[in-house]
Amino acid sequence: MSLSVGIVGLPNVGKSTLFNALTKRQQAAAENYPFCTIEPNSAIVEVADPRLEKLAEIVHPERIIRATVEFTDIAGLVKGASKGEGLGNKFLANIRECDAILHVVRCFENDDIIHVQEGGNKSAPIDPVSDAEVIETELILADMEQLQKRYDKVKKEAQAKPPLRPEAEACAALLKHLEEGKSVRSFPRKEGDPILNVLKELHFLTDKKVIYCANVADDDVTGEGNPHVAALKEYAARDGSETVVICAQMEADLAGLSDAEAKEFLQSYGLEESSLDRTIQLAYRTLGLASFLTAGPKEARAWTFHRGWKAPKCAGVIHTDFEKGFIRAQVVAYEDYVKYGGESGARAAGALRPEGKEYEMQDGDVVEFMFN
């Protein structure tokens, strides 16, 4: 299952530094000048899941395999990108290929780092809401251009084909919505609406889910009391999006340390865990993903599935034969698996249950599939 999160933002907000930290490898250039990232850099990142360590304590597997998310570092955007300014066309094409957006916004003051908004090398005042609106506006303008073409075509065809009129009317309504500066994701919809086919076919940029990432300085790692962070959170909440606070530079420094050194480093800042793990986990959930678990002598493993999938489809994640020949799933909730010391204990306690084809898999289910 290949789903990706695109890291976007204005130039010099810390996108590439965050990418370096996320991947624990220095793959992306992070120099202090606009457009240092031209081709998108992609990497697969493990999703931290403490449940696997607990399973490993019980079954003592040879290895642990975690779920993963793909992150793509995309070139910095400037005002006018929808008209081709900066690397606009390349940016828009790259983001269209991603399934969700991690929008990095600068929430720190540093006179040595140019804050680019209009393009060029002129530094602008730090204003996270304005920065977020620059990118959102460019994406809306790109969506409007794409939708206008569809609307013009359908409107013309609907004159001779009345069944197309509902779609033409829906396109007109969405176009008006965008003209008001609103995103596609905020456009109301329900099952059976004629706009649904349009949304499915055109993959609008502002229909993708967004996580706002407030990048703070290393003397402000929690972001508490930071007015820039507060303003960004308020802006994100209006759109129903989540915000995560991270110090990209500190996380990049952490990336080169051992686990013990990293723990000591975090404690020196009064932190229990890295904000990287929270960011990755939030991205995983934002993509609508969850994990079912398997445990045995060879491996303890998290398998990725879409929330709402039923047992046979989840079995197919392991192997297509499991889905084709599905008989049943032997399921133990993670909490019960740990509580009763594994499968045999859960079975004795009556916590292991057989589930059939209509069972909707839950995050954290410990599963063994029976198949023909």
Residue pairs with C-beta under 8 A, 6 or more apart in sequence:
1 289
1 304
1 305
1 317
2 70
3 69
3 70
3 99
3 100
3 287
3 289
4 42
4 69
4 70
4 71
4 72
4 97
4 98
4 99
4 100
5 69
5 70
5 71
5 72
5 98
5 99
5 100
5 101
5 102
5 211
5 283
5 286
5 287
6 40
6 71
6 72
6 74
6 94
6 95
6 97
6 98
6 100
6 101
6 102
7 15
7 18
7 19
7 22
7 71
7 72
7 73
7 74
7 102
7 104
8 15
8 74
8 77
8 91
8 95
8 101
8 102
8 103
8 104
8 135
9 15
9 76
9 77
9 103
9 104
9 105
9 106
9 131
9 135
10 76
10 77
10 78
10 106
10 115
10 116
10 117
10 131
10 134
10 135
11 33
11 34
11 35
11 36
11 76
11 77
11 78
11 114
11 116
12 32
12 33
12 34
12 76
12 106
12 113
12 114
12 115
12 116
13 76
13 104
13 105
13 106
13 131
13 215
14 104
14 106
14 215
14 248
14 249
15 37
15 73
15 74
15 76
15 104
16 28
16 29
16 30
16 36
16 37
16 41
16 73
17 30
17 248
17 249
17 252
18 104
18 213
18 215
18 246
18 248
18 251
18 252
19 27
19 28
19 41
19 43
19 71
19 73
20 26
20 27
20 28
20 30
20 252
20 255
21 248
21 251
21 252
21 254
21 255
21 276
22 43
22 45
22 71
22 251
22 276
22 279
22 280
23 43
23 45
23 71
24 255
25 43
25 255
27 41
27 43
28 37
28 41
28 73
29 36
29 37
30 36
30 252
32 112
32 113
32 114
33 114
33 121
34 76
34 78
34 86
34 114
34 116
34 119
34 120
34 121
35 75
35 76
35 86
35 87
37 73
37 74
37 75
37 76
38 75
38 87
38 90
39 75
40 72
40 73
40 74
40 75
40 94
41 72
41 73
42 70
42 71
42 72
42 73
43 70
43 71
44 68
44 69
44 70
45 68
45 69
45 70
45 71
45 280
46 66
46 67
46 68
46 280
47 66
47 67
47 68
47 69
47 280
47 281
47 284
47 291
47 302
48 66
48 277
48 280
48 281
49 66
49 67
49 291
49 302
51 293
51 302
51 334
51 364
52 64
52 66
52 293
52 300
52 301
52 302
53 64
54 334
54 338
55 61
55 293
55 295
55 300
55 337
55 338
55 366
56 64
56 295
56 300
58 295
58 337
58 338
58 341
58 342
59 295
59 296
59 297
59 300
59 342
60 297
61 295
61 296
61 297
61 298
61 299
61 300
62 297
62 298
62 299
63 298
63 299
63 300
64 299
64 300
64 301
65 299
65 300
65 301
65 302
66 301
66 302
67 284
67 289
67 291
67 302
67 303
67 304
68 304
69 280
69 283
69 284
69 287
69 289
71 102
71 283
72 94
72 97
72 98
74 91
74 94
74 95
74 98
75 86
75 87
75 90
75 91
75 94
76 86
76 87
76 91
76 116
77 86
77 87
77 88
77 91
77 134
77 135
77 138
78 85
78 86
78 88
78 116
78 117
78 118
78 119
78 134
79 85
79 117
79 118
79 119
79 134
79 137
79 138
80 86
80 88
80 119
80 138
81 87
81 88
81 89
81 91
81 92
81 138
81 142
82 88
82 92
82 138
82 139
82 141
82 142
82 145
83 141
85 119
86 119
88 138
92 138
92 139
92 142
92 205
95 101
95 139
95 205
95 208
96 203
96 205
98 208
99 208
99 287
100 208
100 209
100 210
100 211
100 283
100 286
100 287
101 208
101 209
101 210
101 211
102 210
102 211
102 213
102 279
102 283
103 132
103 135
103 210
103 211
103 212
103 213
104 213
104 215
104 248
105 128
105 131
105 132
105 212
105 213
105 214
105 215
105 232
106 115
106 126
106 128
106 131
106 215
106 228
107 126
107 128
107 214
107 215
107 216
107 223
107 226
107 228
107 229
107 232
107 245
108 126
108 215
108 216
108 217
108 220
108 228
109 126
109 217
110 217
111 123
114 121
114 122
114 123
115 123
115 124
115 125
115 126
116 122
116 123
116 124
117 124
117 130
117 131
117 134
118 124
126 228
128 214
128 228
128 229
128 231
128 232
128 235
129 231
129 232
129 235
132 212
132 232
132 235
132 236
133 235
136 183
136 206
137 181
139 183
139 205
139 206
140 178
140 181
140 182
140 183
140 206
142 205
143 178
143 184
143 204
143 205
143 206
143 207
144 175
144 178
144 179
146 202
146 204
147 171
147 174
147 175
147 178
147 198
147 202
147 204
148 175
150 171
150 198
150 202
151 168
151 171
151 172
151 175
154 164
154 167
154 168
154 171
155 168
155 171
155 172
157 164
158 164
158 165
158 167
158 168
166 194
167 194
167 195
167 197
167 198
169 194
170 193
170 194
170 195
170 198
171 195
171 198
173 195
174 184
174 187
174 195
174 198
177 184
177 186
177 187
178 184
178 206
183 206
183 207
183 239
184 199
184 204
184 205
184 206
184 207
185 206
185 207
185 208
185 209
185 210
185 239
185 240
186 239
186 240
187 195
189 195
189 196
189 199
199 207
209 241
209 286
209 287
210 236
210 239
210 241
211 241
211 242
211 243
211 244
211 279
211 282
211 283
211 286
212 232
212 233
212 235
212 236
212 241
212 242
212 243
212 244
213 243
213 244
213 246
213 279
214 223
214 226
214 228
214 229
214 232
214 233
214 243
214 244
214 245
214 246
215 246
215 247
215 248
216 223
216 226
216 229
216 245
216 246
216 247
217 247
217 249
218 247
218 249
218 250
220 226
220 247
221 245
221 247
221 250
221 269
221 271
221 275
222 245
222 271
223 229
223 245
229 243
229 245
232 243
233 243
236 242
236 243
237 243
242 282
242 286
244 275
244 278
244 279
244 282
245 275
246 275
246 276
246 279
247 275
250 269
251 274
251 275
251 276
253 265
254 262
254 265
254 266
254 274
254 276
257 265
262 274
266 272
266 273
266 274
288 306
288 307
289 304
289 305
289 306
289 307
290 304
290 305
290 306
290 307
290 361
290 362
290 363
290 364
291 302
291 303
291 304
291 305
291 363
291 364
292 302
292 303
292 305
292 314
292 361
292 362
292 363
292 364
292 365
292 366
292 367
293 300
293 301
293 302
293 303
293 334
293 364
293 365
293 366
293 367
294 300
294 301
294 303
294 318
294 366
294 367
294 368
295 301
295 337
295 342
295 343
295 366
303 314
303 317
303 318
304 317
305 313
305 314
305 317
305 361
307 363
308 360
309 360
309 361
310 357
310 358
310 359
310 360
310 361
311 326
311 328
311 329
311 355
311 356
311 357
311 358
311 359
311 360
311 361
311 369
312 323
312 326
312 357
313 323
314 329
314 361
314 367
315 322
315 323
315 326
315 329
315 369
315 371
316 322
316 323
316 324
318 369
321 371
322 369
322 371
324 371
325 371
325 372
326 357
326 369
326 370
326 371
327 370
327 371
327 372
328 354
328 355
328 356
328 369
328 370
329 354
329 355
329 356
329 359
329 367
329 368
329 369
329 370
330 343
330 352
330 353
330 354
330 355
330 367
330 368
330 369
330 370
331 352
331 353
331 354
331 355
331 359
331 365
331 366
331 367
332 343
332 346
332 351
332 352
332 353
332 365
332 366
332 367
333 351
333 362
333 364
333 365
333 366
334 364
334 365
334 366
335 364
336 346
336 349
336 351
337 343
337 346
337 351
337 366
339 346
339 351
340 346
340 348
340 349
340 351
343 352
343 366
343 368
346 352
361 367
